[in-house]
């Protein structure tokens, strides 16, 4: 099955992004009913030569989370008009892929699902965009991210190659784990998502209350993966390398935080020796590490 997934991704995600600037990159943990069931890896880039935004993501869950592997690579112009995207998902033994491109106000896509193939050609309204870029579209709007602002939009749901209407309302600015964030309530595909986004457009947390699902950005990859399978070869085919997940404010804050001072040893403590300085295995640099939305948002 791993080979099958690798083949899907190898055929779909083949473009080089060597010259693109990374705007955001991070790992998030997925919780279902409070239980850690998976993780996501996300990267947003801008290619100044081609004047394109690129969004790349991987979702991986364990059996308790449905055993899902889902990958997406999407391209948009510098004003966020959709260009193309490739999507793949594997659930159990069933694989689904979508290859889509946009030309002259149309979406043209080939959907392969469980051995069946369907070709789609539809007109899309001016101002439509790929759902992965919603926050960037909001950021680039005249109003930007501002409390008490509502955006009506139409975006492409990548996993269905269909146009979906949505409403994103910025309620207020609040504190989340020490970070100033905007609370955004997004109604999309008959589901309500509550997102917490900082002023840079980084999504620190998303909650789907009805489903009981929470996705939270974390400082370190290992906190997200939590000893789950990490398909390194798939990740490299999708991203071009293995993301470090450090290009975000959560990771930066973690690195900037001062180390907690250690208590001084008691003079009469027989265990207070020089050997207390470094615990076994700490301070060692080990190679290899872990295993191998007519359209545009209308502000109201």
C-alpha positions as CSV (number, residue, x, y, z in Angstrom):
1,X,0.0,0.0,0.0
2,X,2.9,2.4,0.8
3,X,4.3,1.8,-2.7
4,X,0.8,2.4,-4.2
5,X,0.5,5.8,-2.4
6,X,4.1,6.7,-3.4
7,X,3.2,6.0,-7.1
8,X,0.2,8.2,-6.9
9,X,2.1,11.1,-5.5
10,X,5.1,10.5,-7.7
11,X,2.9,10.9,-10.8
12,X,1.0,13.9,-9.5
13,X,3.5,16.1,-7.7
14,X,6.5,16.6,-10.0
15,X,7.1,20.3,-10.3
16,X,10.3,21.8,-8.9
17,X,10.0,24.6,-6.3
18,X,13.7,25.3,-5.8
19,X,13.4,29.0,-6.4
20,X,10.2,29.7,-4.4
21,X,10.3,31.7,-1.2
22,X,8.7,29.9,1.8
23,X,6.1,32.2,3.4
24,X,4.8,29.6,5.9
25,X,5.7,26.1,6.9
26,X,4.5,24.1,9.8
27,X,3.3,20.9,11.4
28,X,-0.1,20.6,13.1
29,X,-1.6,17.8,15.3
30,X,-5.1,16.5,14.6
31,X,-7.3,15.8,17.6
32,X,-10.6,13.9,17.5
33,X,-12.6,14.2,20.7
34,X,-9.3,15.2,22.4
35,X,-7.5,12.1,21.1
36,X,-4.4,12.6,18.9
37,X,-5.2,10.8,15.6
38,X,-3.0,12.4,13.0
39,X,-1.1,15.3,11.7
40,X,-0.8,17.8,8.8
41,X,2.2,19.3,7.1
42,X,1.6,22.7,5.3
43,X,3.7,25.0,3.2
44,X,2.9,28.2,1.4
45,X,5.3,29.7,-1.0
46,X,5.7,32.5,-3.6
47,X,7.7,32.1,-6.8
48,X,8.8,35.7,-7.7
49,X,10.0,34.6,-11.1
50,X,6.7,33.0,-12.2
51,X,4.7,35.3,-9.9
52,X,2.8,32.4,-8.4
53,X,1.6,31.3,-5.0
54,X,2.0,27.6,-4.2
55,X,0.2,25.7,-1.4
56,X,1.4,22.2,-0.5
57,X,-0.1,20.0,2.2
58,X,-0.2,16.5,3.5
59,X,-2.7,15.0,5.9
60,X,-2.0,11.7,7.6
61,X,-4.2,9.9,10.2
62,X,-3.9,6.6,12.0
63,X,-6.5,3.9,12.1
64,X,-8.5,5.7,14.8
65,X,-8.6,8.8,12.5
66,X,-9.7,6.8,9.5
67,X,-6.4,5.8,8.1
68,X,-6.3,8.7,5.6
69,X,-3.4,9.9,3.5
70,X,-4.2,13.0,1.6
71,X,-1.9,15.3,-0.5
72,X,-2.5,18.6,-2.3
73,X,-0.4,20.9,-4.4
74,X,-2.2,24.1,-5.7
75,X,-1.0,27.0,-7.8
76,X,-2.4,30.5,-8.1
77,X,-1.4,33.8,-9.7
78,X,0.1,36.6,-7.7
79,X,-3.5,38.0,-7.4
80,X,-4.7,34.6,-6.4
81,X,-6.6,33.5,-9.5
82,X,-6.5,29.7,-9.7
83,X,-4.1,28.1,-12.1
84,X,-4.0,24.4,-11.4
85,X,-3.9,21.8,-8.6
86,X,-3.3,18.1,-8.1
87,X,-5.0,16.2,-5.3
88,X,-4.8,12.7,-4.1
89,X,-6.3,10.7,-1.3
90,X,-5.9,7.1,-0.2
91,X,-8.3,5.6,2.3
92,X,-7.8,1.9,2.9
93,X,-7.4,0.4,-0.6
94,X,-9.3,3.2,-2.4
95,X,-7.4,5.9,-4.2
96,X,-8.8,9.1,-5.6
97,X,-6.9,11.6,-7.7
98,X,-7.9,15.0,-9.3
99,X,-5.8,16.9,-11.8
100,X,-7.3,20.3,-12.5
101,X,-6.4,23.4,-14.5
102,X,-8.1,26.7,-15.1
103,X,-8.3,28.5,-18.4
104,X,-10.6,31.3,-19.7
105,X,-13.0,31.2,-16.8
106,X,-13.3,27.4,-16.8
107,X,-12.2,24.5,-14.6
108,X,-11.1,21.5,-16.5
109,X,-10.4,18.4,-14.4
110,X,-9.9,14.7,-14.6
111,X,-11.2,12.8,-11.6
112,X,-10.1,9.2,-11.0
113,X,-11.9,7.5,-8.1
114,X,-11.8,3.8,-7.4
115,X,-11.1,2.8,-11.0
116,X,-13.6,5.2,-12.5
117,X,-12.6,8.2,-14.5
118,X,-14.7,11.4,-15.0
119,X,-13.8,14.5,-17.0
120,X,-15.2,17.9,-15.7
121,X,-15.5,21.1,-17.6
122,X,-17.4,24.0,-15.9
123,X,-17.6,27.7,-16.0
124,X,-16.6,29.4,-12.8
125,X,-17.5,33.0,-11.7
126,X,-15.0,35.7,-11.9
127,X,-13.2,36.1,-8.6
128,X,-13.4,32.4,-7.6
129,X,-10.3,31.0,-6.0
130,X,-8.9,27.8,-4.5
131,X,-10.1,27.2,-1.0
132,X,-6.6,26.6,0.2
133,X,-5.9,30.3,-0.4
134,X,-8.9,31.8,1.6
135,X,-6.8,33.5,4.2
136,X,-4.4,35.0,1.7
137,X,-7.4,36.3,-0.3
138,X,-8.7,38.0,2.8
139,X,-5.3,39.4,3.6
140,X,-5.0,40.9,0.1
141,X,-8.6,42.4,0.2
142,X,-8.9,46.2,0.8
143,X,-10.1,45.5,4.4
144,X,-7.6,42.9,5.2
145,X,-8.0,41.1,8.5
146,X,-10.2,43.3,10.7
147,X,-12.7,42.5,13.5
148,X,-16.4,42.7,12.7
149,X,-15.8,42.1,9.0
150,X,-17.7,39.5,6.9
151,X,-16.5,38.0,3.6
152,X,-18.9,36.2,1.2
153,X,-17.0,34.1,-1.3
154,X,-17.0,31.3,-3.8
155,X,-14.1,28.9,-3.8
156,X,-13.1,25.6,-5.4
157,X,-13.3,22.6,-3.0
158,X,-10.2,20.9,-4.2
159,X,-11.3,17.4,-3.0
160,X,-14.4,17.6,-5.2
161,X,-13.4,19.9,-8.0
162,X,-16.6,21.8,-7.3
163,X,-17.5,25.4,-6.6
164,X,-18.8,26.1,-3.1
165,X,-20.2,29.3,-1.6
166,X,-18.9,30.3,1.8
167,X,-19.0,33.0,4.4
168,X,-16.1,33.9,6.6
169,X,-16.7,36.3,9.5
170,X,-14.0,37.8,11.6
171,X,-15.4,38.2,15.1
172,X,-12.7,39.7,17.2
173,X,-9.0,39.6,18.2
174,X,-8.1,37.6,21.2
175,X,-5.2,35.7,22.8
176,X,-4.5,32.1,22.0
177,X,-1.6,30.5,24.0
178,X,0.2,33.8,24.2
179,X,-0.4,34.8,20.5
180,X,-2.7,37.6,19.3
181,X,-5.1,36.0,16.8
182,X,-8.2,36.8,14.9
183,X,-11.2,34.5,15.5
184,X,-12.7,33.7,12.2
185,X,-16.0,31.7,11.8
186,X,-16.0,30.1,8.4
187,X,-19.2,28.4,7.0
188,X,-18.1,26.1,4.2
189,X,-19.8,23.0,2.7
190,X,-22.5,23.1,5.4
191,X,-19.8,22.9,8.1
192,X,-18.7,25.5,10.5
193,X,-15.0,25.9,11.1
194,X,-13.6,28.3,13.8
195,X,-10.1,29.4,12.8
196,X,-7.6,31.4,14.9
197,X,-5.3,33.3,12.5
198,X,-2.5,35.8,13.3
199,X,-1.8,39.0,11.4
200,X,0.5,37.3,9.0
201,X,-2.2,34.9,8.0
202,X,-0.8,31.9,9.8
203,X,-3.5,29.5,11.0
204,X,-2.6,28.5,14.5
205,X,-5.7,26.5,15.2
206,X,-8.9,25.3,13.5
207,X,-11.9,23.7,15.3
208,X,-14.9,21.9,13.7
209,X,-17.1,21.8,16.8
210,X,-19.8,19.5,15.4
211,X,-17.3,16.9,14.3
212,X,-15.2,17.3,17.4
213,X,-12.0,17.8,15.3
214,X,-9.2,20.3,16.2
215,X,-6.1,21.0,14.2
216,X,-3.4,22.9,16.1
217,X,-0.1,24.2,14.9
218,X,2.8,23.0,17.0
219,X,6.5,24.1,17.4
220,X,8.1,20.7,16.6
221,X,7.3,18.1,14.0
222,X,7.6,15.3,16.5
223,X,4.8,16.8,18.6
224,X,2.5,16.6,15.6
225,X,3.6,13.1,14.4
226,X,3.6,11.7,17.9
227,X,5.3,8.4,17.0
228,X,2.9,7.8,14.0
229,X,4.1,6.6,10.6
230,X,6.1,9.3,8.8
231,X,6.2,8.4,5.0
232,X,9.4,10.2,4.2
233,X,9.6,9.1,0.6
234,X,6.0,10.4,0.0
235,X,6.8,13.7,1.7
236,X,9.8,14.2,-0.5
237,X,7.8,13.6,-3.6
238,X,5.2,16.0,-2.5
239,X,7.3,18.8,-1.1
240,X,10.6,18.2,-2.8
241,X,12.2,17.7,0.6
242,X,11.3,17.0,4.2
243,X,9.9,20.2,5.7
244,X,11.4,21.3,9.0
245,X,8.2,23.1,10.1
246,X,10.1,26.0,11.5
247,X,8.8,28.9,9.3
248,X,6.0,30.1,11.6
249,X,5.5,32.2,14.7
250,X,4.8,29.2,17.0
251,X,8.2,27.6,16.2
252,X,10.0,31.0,16.4
253,X,8.5,31.7,19.8
254,X,9.6,28.2,21.0
255,X,13.2,28.8,19.9
256,X,13.2,32.3,21.5
257,X,11.9,31.1,24.9
258,X,14.6,31.1,27.5
259,X,15.6,27.8,29.0
260,X,14.1,27.1,32.4
261,X,16.7,27.5,35.1
262,X,17.8,24.3,36.8
263,X,17.8,24.3,40.7
264,X,21.2,24.4,42.2
265,X,22.4,21.1,43.8
266,X,22.2,20.9,47.5
267,X,25.6,20.8,49.1
268,X,24.8,17.7,51.2
269,X,23.1,15.9,48.4
270,X,25.2,12.8,47.6
271,X,23.8,12.8,44.1
272,X,25.0,16.3,43.4
273,X,28.0,15.5,41.2
274,X,29.3,16.7,37.9
275,X,27.5,13.9,36.3
276,X,24.2,15.7,37.0
277,X,25.1,18.3,34.3
278,X,23.9,16.4,31.3
279,X,21.3,13.7,31.5
280,X,22.0,10.5,29.5
281,X,21.4,11.0,25.8
282,X,21.0,14.8,26.1
283,X,23.3,17.1,24.2
284,X,24.1,14.4,21.6
285,X,23.6,15.3,18.0
286,X,22.2,12.2,16.4
287,X,22.0,11.8,12.6
288,X,18.9,10.3,11.1
289,X,16.5,11.5,13.8
290,X,13.1,9.9,13.7
291,X,12.3,7.0,11.3
292,X,12.6,6.8,8.4
293,X,-14.7,30.5,-2.1
294,X,-19.3,36.1,-7.9
295,X,-16.6,35.5,-6.2
296,X,-13.8,37.2,-4.4
297,X,-14.6,37.9,-0.8
298,X,-17.0,40.8,-0.4
299,X,-16.3,42.5,2.9
300,X,-19.3,43.7,4.7
